[in-house]
Amino acid sequence: MKLIFDIDGVLRDLNTYLYTNFGVPYPNNWIWEHGGKNIFDWIKEDNYKALSEAPETKYCSLVRTYIDDIELWTCQPIEWRPYTYKWINNHIGRCKIRFLTTEEKQERLNFLIDHLLVEDNPNFVNYNRIILINTSYNRHLDVPHRISTPEELREVFKLRKSEQNLK
């Protein structure tokens, strides 16, 4: 089983950056506005600094510790990508990255049957092979795999390692 990771909400914490620097509250919905601006407006107004300067989530160091061949699947506007690459270089290092829409992620997962995606997006059709990072904007979903703490993610890594040792 190979684990793949989304970036925003899973490894990079844009919400903490926006709250700390601008007082933007943590979102309760996937699509939100604060002060008449959505996340894209806030990021642009900040000259995209959030994308390269946002802190890591509580899961990021654990991923670096347990995964040697990190692969990232993320949905990013084109203008975000140079800053995202900078963040990845500073926090992840060498890895494989694919820029995919939610639909493209779902299609790849359907094809790559030995992969699991660690994700926070509440807009997938099927969550059978998605480990959902618990957030205020996806708690309403009834999914088979959800984690809320780094320790729960560590257990996934340990299970993955024991499966690899059996092969």
Secondary structure, DSSP 8 states (H G I E B T S, - for coil): -EEEE-SBTTTB-HHHHHHHHH-----SSSS--BTTB-HHHHHHHTTTHHHHH--B-TTHHHHHHH-SS-EEEE---GGGHHHHHHHHHHHT-S-EEEE--HHHHHHHHHH-TTEEEEE--S--S--TTEEEE--TTTTT---S-EE-SHHHHHHHHHHHHHHHHH-
